[in-house]
Amino acid sequence: VLAALAIYVVMLLPTLGFVNVFFMRYAFVSDHWQYHALPAIRALAAAGATLVVRRVNVSVAQAWLAVVGIAVAALMGEAFSVALVYRSARSVWEDTLAHNHDSWLAEGHLGALYLDEARANHSRAQLTSAMEHLRRVVDLRPQETVGYVNLGNALLVAGRPDDALKMYRKGVDALVGSPGDRGLGWINIGNLLEREGKVKDALAAYVSGTVANPRSELSYDHVGRLKLKMGDVAGAKAALEKSAELDPTFAEPRVVLAGIALRAGDRAGALAWLKAAAEAEPQNADVRRAIADVSSRAATPSSAPATHAATLPATQATHP
């Protein structure tokens, strides 16, 4: 008995508040935290039931087994009905909202799901649903960055860039926000300003993204690309090299650096960067073609490989 209880307590210790658990950002309790600990209690109950059955007569044992069988069948039915909730991500969050109308996390996830579907299906109805859920996140958590950034993305899809920009600015100014969410907010601000031709303001936004999230390879990539457009080759190289350093699986900055090297007449340097891009994304056929092209040509400006998507689309902030 003591051993079973000790195992139960030890297995629960990491979730009792003595150490940080990421989920505690959203709730301090959750029934699934005890899943790993429950087998010890189940084993104890099974052992106790076995001892009881062995010490009673056959008729009582049969009655006991019948009662247990009915209880197990009822629990199996309940488990089946609960399992239906988990048939899809949407059903999980809809069930969450049905039980907790003020769950900003569920609203955010549903909004993100509807927004993805609206983009894929070009559906105005799904976009409307996405905006309703994402506005609800902002209403419930006005101090959180992520709600404003995701609502800004929905407004951008709806063709309302000015309103989207306002939301992004509210997001980066919010009191609470992860470095990743703030960094994405600044990237989206920079994207919109760059589209409007406000290059200096866009660059300032991208730089702010590197300050908000110094580990953001996307922010440094945007800084590097825009500096290259502005003619600051040295600044572009520094930012792109930082982006490549932060994410060994990100081919984009390596491809742009290859183009810079090739235009400078450094064919060996261009090939080195392209090979690094191929290592980062082995399935990237464009990079492989660029390697073959540069290998077979003399180093001339016309042979510079085309860079991918000079301006990336607005990046969606992610819910944990």
C-alpha positions as CSV (number, residue, x, y, z in Angstrom):
1,V,0.0,0.0,0.0
2,L,2.7,2.5,1.0
3,A,4.7,1.6,-2.1
4,A,1.7,2.3,-4.4
5,L,0.9,5.6,-2.7
6,A,4.6,6.6,-2.8
7,I,4.8,6.0,-6.5
8,Y,1.6,8.0,-7.0
9,V,2.9,11.0,-5.1
10,V,6.3,10.9,-6.8
11,M,4.8,10.7,-10.2
12,L,2.6,13.8,-9.4
13,L,5.4,15.8,-7.9
14,P,6.5,17.6,-11.1
15,T,2.9,19.0,-11.5
16,L,2.3,20.1,-8.0
17,G,3.8,23.6,-8.5
18,F,7.3,23.0,-7.1
19,V,8.7,23.3,-10.7
20,N,7.6,25.3,-13.7
21,V,5.4,23.5,-16.2
22,F,4.6,25.4,-19.4
23,F,0.9,24.4,-19.3
24,M,0.6,26.4,-16.0
25,R,0.6,29.5,-18.2
26,Y,-3.0,28.6,-18.9
27,A,-4.2,26.5,-15.9
28,F,-2.8,25.3,-12.6
29,V,-4.9,22.1,-12.7
30,S,-5.6,19.5,-15.4
31,D,-6.9,16.0,-15.0
32,H,-4.5,14.5,-17.5
33,W,-1.5,15.3,-15.2
34,Q,-2.4,12.3,-13.1
35,Y,-2.5,9.8,-15.9
36,H,1.0,8.6,-15.4
37,A,0.5,8.3,-11.6
38,L,-2.9,6.4,-11.7
39,P,-1.5,3.0,-12.7
40,A,-0.1,2.6,-9.2
41,I,-3.5,3.3,-7.6
42,R,-5.2,0.9,-10.1
43,A,-2.7,-1.8,-9.2
44,L,-3.4,-1.3,-5.5
45,A,-7.2,-1.5,-6.1
46,A,-6.9,-4.6,-8.2
47,A,-4.7,-6.3,-5.6
48,G,-7.2,-5.4,-2.9
49,A,-10.2,-6.6,-4.9
50,T,-8.4,-9.9,-5.6
51,L,-7.8,-10.4,-1.8
52,V,-11.4,-9.7,-1.0
53,V,-12.7,-12.2,-3.7
54,R,-10.4,-14.9,-2.4
55,R,-11.7,-14.6,1.1
56,V,-15.5,-14.8,0.4
57,N,-17.7,-17.6,-0.8
58,V,-18.3,-18.2,-4.5
59,S,-21.8,-16.6,-4.7
60,V,-20.5,-13.4,-3.1
61,A,-17.5,-13.4,-5.4
62,Q,-19.7,-13.8,-8.5
63,A,-21.9,-11.0,-7.3
64,W,-18.9,-8.8,-6.7
65,L,-17.5,-9.6,-10.2
66,A,-20.9,-8.7,-11.8
67,V,-20.9,-5.4,-10.0
68,V,-17.4,-4.7,-11.1
69,G,-18.3,-5.8,-14.7
70,I,-21.2,-3.4,-14.8
71,A,-19.0,-0.5,-13.5
72,V,-16.3,-1.3,-16.1
73,A,-18.9,-1.4,-18.9
74,A,-20.3,2.0,-17.8
75,L,-16.8,3.4,-17.7
76,M,-16.0,2.1,-21.1
77,G,-19.2,3.7,-22.5
78,E,-18.2,7.0,-20.9
79,A,-14.6,6.7,-22.3
80,F,-16.1,6.1,-25.8
81,S,-18.3,9.2,-25.6
82,V,-15.3,11.3,-24.4
83,A,-13.1,9.9,-27.1
84,L,-15.5,11.3,-29.7
85,V,-14.6,14.8,-28.5
86,Y,-11.0,14.2,-29.7
87,R,-11.9,13.2,-33.3
88,S,-10.5,16.6,-34.5
89,A,-8.8,19.7,-33.2
90,R,-11.9,21.7,-33.9
91,S,-14.2,19.3,-31.9
92,V,-11.8,19.5,-28.9
93,W,-11.9,23.3,-28.8
94,E,-15.6,23.5,-29.4
95,D,-16.1,21.1,-26.5
96,T,-13.8,23.2,-24.4
97,L,-15.9,26.3,-25.1
98,A,-19.1,24.4,-24.4
99,H,-17.8,23.8,-20.9
100,N,-15.9,27.1,-20.4
101,H,-17.4,30.0,-22.3
102,D,-14.5,32.3,-21.3
103,S,-11.6,30.1,-22.5
104,W,-9.4,32.5,-24.5
105,L,-7.2,29.6,-25.5
106,A,-10.0,27.7,-27.1
107,E,-11.2,30.9,-28.9
108,G,-7.7,31.5,-30.2
109,H,-7.3,27.9,-31.5
110,L,-10.7,27.9,-33.2
111,G,-10.0,31.3,-34.7
112,A,-6.7,30.0,-36.1
113,L,-8.3,26.9,-37.5
114,Y,-11.1,28.9,-39.2
115,L,-8.5,31.3,-40.6
116,D,-6.4,28.5,-42.1
117,E,-9.6,27.1,-43.7
118,A,-10.6,30.5,-45.0
119,R,-7.2,31.0,-46.6
120,A,-7.3,27.5,-48.2
121,N,-11.0,27.6,-49.3
122,H,-11.3,31.4,-50.0
123,S,-14.3,31.2,-47.8
124,R,-15.8,34.5,-46.5
125,A,-18.0,32.6,-44.0
126,Q,-15.0,30.8,-42.4
127,L,-13.1,34.1,-42.3
128,T,-16.1,35.7,-40.5
129,S,-16.0,32.9,-38.0
130,A,-12.3,33.3,-37.5
131,M,-12.6,37.0,-36.8
132,E,-15.4,36.4,-34.3
133,H,-13.3,34.0,-32.3
134,L,-10.1,36.1,-32.6
135,R,-11.9,39.3,-31.5
136,R,-13.2,37.3,-28.5
137,V,-9.5,36.5,-27.6
138,V,-8.7,40.2,-27.6
139,D,-11.8,40.9,-25.4
140,L,-10.9,38.2,-22.9
141,R,-7.1,38.9,-22.8
142,P,-6.6,42.5,-23.8
143,Q,-3.1,42.4,-22.3
144,E,-1.9,39.6,-24.5
145,T,0.1,40.1,-27.7
146,V,-0.9,37.0,-29.5
147,G,-4.6,37.9,-29.8
148,Y,-3.9,41.2,-31.5
149,V,-1.4,39.6,-33.9
150,N,-3.7,36.8,-35.0
151,L,-6.7,39.2,-35.4
152,G,-4.4,41.4,-37.5
153,N,-3.7,38.4,-39.7
154,A,-7.4,37.8,-40.2
155,L,-8.0,41.5,-41.0
156,L,-5.2,41.3,-43.6
157,V,-6.8,38.3,-45.2
158,A,-10.1,40.3,-45.2
159,G,-8.4,43.0,-47.3
160,R,-8.1,45.5,-44.5
161,P,-4.4,46.3,-44.2
162,D,-4.9,49.5,-42.3
163,D,-6.9,47.8,-39.6
164,A,-4.4,45.0,-39.5
165,L,-1.5,47.4,-39.0
166,K,-3.4,48.9,-36.0
167,M,-3.9,45.5,-34.5
168,Y,-0.2,44.6,-34.9
169,R,0.8,47.8,-33.2
170,K,-1.5,47.1,-30.3
171,G,0.0,43.6,-30.1
172,V,3.6,44.7,-29.8
173,D,2.6,47.3,-27.2
174,A,0.6,44.8,-25.1
175,L,1.7,44.2,-21.6
176,V,2.1,40.4,-21.8
177,G,3.6,38.6,-24.8
178,S,6.2,36.0,-25.5
179,P,9.3,37.1,-27.4
180,G,8.2,35.0,-30.4
181,D,4.8,36.6,-30.6
182,R,6.2,40.2,-30.3
183,G,8.8,39.4,-32.9
184,L,6.1,38.1,-35.3
185,G,4.1,41.3,-34.6
186,W,7.0,43.5,-35.6
187,I,7.7,41.4,-38.8
188,N,4.1,41.8,-39.8
189,I,4.3,45.6,-39.2
190,G,7.4,45.7,-41.3
191,N,5.8,43.7,-44.1
192,L,2.9,46.1,-44.4
193,L,5.1,49.2,-44.2
194,E,7.4,47.8,-46.9
195,R,4.3,47.2,-49.1
196,E,3.4,50.8,-48.7
197,G,6.9,51.9,-49.7
198,K,7.9,53.1,-46.3
199,V,11.2,51.4,-46.4
200,K,12.9,53.1,-43.5
201,D,10.0,52.6,-41.2
202,A,9.8,48.9,-42.3
203,L,13.5,48.4,-41.6
204,A,13.0,50.0,-38.1
205,A,10.1,47.5,-37.5
206,Y,12.2,44.5,-38.5
207,V,15.1,45.7,-36.3
208,S,12.6,46.0,-33.5
209,G,11.7,42.4,-34.1
210,T,15.3,41.4,-33.5
211,V,15.2,43.3,-30.2
212,A,11.9,41.8,-29.1
213,N,13.1,38.3,-30.0
214,P,16.9,38.0,-30.5
215,R,16.5,34.4,-31.5
216,S,14.2,35.2,-34.4
217,E,15.9,34.0,-37.6
218,L,12.9,35.5,-39.6
219,S,13.5,39.0,-38.2
220,Y,17.2,39.0,-39.2
221,D,16.3,37.5,-42.6
222,H,13.9,40.4,-43.2
223,V,16.4,43.0,-42.0
224,G,19.0,41.5,-44.4
225,R,16.7,41.4,-47.4
226,L,15.6,44.9,-46.9
227,K,19.1,46.3,-46.3
228,L,20.1,44.6,-49.6
229,K,17.3,46.4,-51.4
230,M,18.6,49.6,-49.9
231,G,22.1,49.0,-51.1
232,D,23.6,48.2,-47.7
233,V,25.4,45.0,-48.7
234,A,27.6,44.8,-45.6
235,G,24.6,45.3,-43.3
236,A,22.6,42.8,-45.3
237,K,25.4,40.2,-45.1
238,A,25.7,40.6,-41.3
239,A,21.9,40.2,-40.8
240,L,21.6,37.2,-43.1
241,E,24.6,35.5,-41.6
242,K,22.9,35.9,-38.2
243,S,19.7,34.5,-39.5
244,A,21.6,31.5,-40.9
245,E,23.4,31.0,-37.6
246,L,20.2,31.0,-35.6
247,D,18.4,28.3,-37.8
248,P,20.5,25.6,-39.5
249,T,17.4,24.4,-41.3
250,F,16.5,27.8,-42.9
251,A,17.7,27.8,-46.5
252,E,16.5,31.3,-47.5
253,P,19.2,33.5,-46.0
254,R,21.9,31.1,-47.4
255,V,20.5,31.4,-50.9
256,V,20.5,35.2,-50.7
257,L,24.0,35.2,-49.3
258,A,25.0,33.0,-52.3
259,G,23.6,35.6,-54.6
260,I,25.5,38.4,-52.9
261,A,28.8,36.4,-53.2
262,L,28.1,35.6,-56.8
263,R,27.5,39.2,-57.7
264,A,30.7,40.1,-56.0
265,G,32.6,37.6,-58.2
266,D,33.1,35.1,-55.4
267,R,32.0,31.9,-57.1
268,A,33.5,29.6,-54.4
269,G,31.7,31.5,-51.7
270,A,28.4,31.3,-53.6
271,L,28.8,27.6,-54.0
272,A,29.6,27.2,-50.3
273,W,26.4,29.1,-49.3
274,L,24.3,27.1,-51.8
275,K,25.6,23.8,-50.5
276,A,24.8,25.0,-47.0
277,A,21.3,25.8,-48.2
278,A,21.0,22.3,-49.7
279,E,22.1,20.8,-46.3
280,A,19.4,23.0,-44.6
281,E,16.7,21.9,-47.0
282,P,17.7,18.7,-48.8
283,Q,14.4,18.5,-50.7
284,N,14.7,22.0,-52.1
285,A,15.0,21.4,-55.9
286,D,15.6,25.1,-56.6
287,V,18.7,25.1,-54.5
288,R,20.0,22.0,-56.3
289,R,19.4,23.6,-59.7
290,A,21.2,26.7,-58.5
291,I,24.2,24.7,-57.4
292,A,24.4,23.0,-60.8
293,D,24.0,26.3,-62.6
294,V,26.7,28.1,-60.6
295,S,29.0,25.1,-61.0
296,S,28.7,25.1,-64.7
297,R,29.1,28.9,-65.3
298,A,31.7,31.5,-64.9
299,A,31.0,33.9,-62.0
300,T,29.0,36.7,-63.6
301,P,26.2,38.9,-62.3
302,S,23.7,37.3,-64.7
303,S,24.3,33.9,-63.1
304,A,23.2,34.9,-59.7
305,P,20.6,32.5,-58.4
306,A,17.1,33.9,-58.0
307,T,16.3,34.5,-54.3
308,H,13.1,33.1,-52.9
309,A,10.2,35.4,-51.9
310,A,12.0,38.7,-51.2
311,T,9.1,39.7,-48.9
312,L,7.5,36.9,-46.9
313,P,3.8,37.0,-46.2
314,A,2.5,38.0,-42.7
315,T,3.6,35.3,-40.3
316,Q,0.9,34.0,-37.9
317,A,1.6,34.0,-34.2
318,T,1.3,30.5,-32.7
319,H,-0.7,29.3,-29.8
320,P,1.1,26.9,-27.5
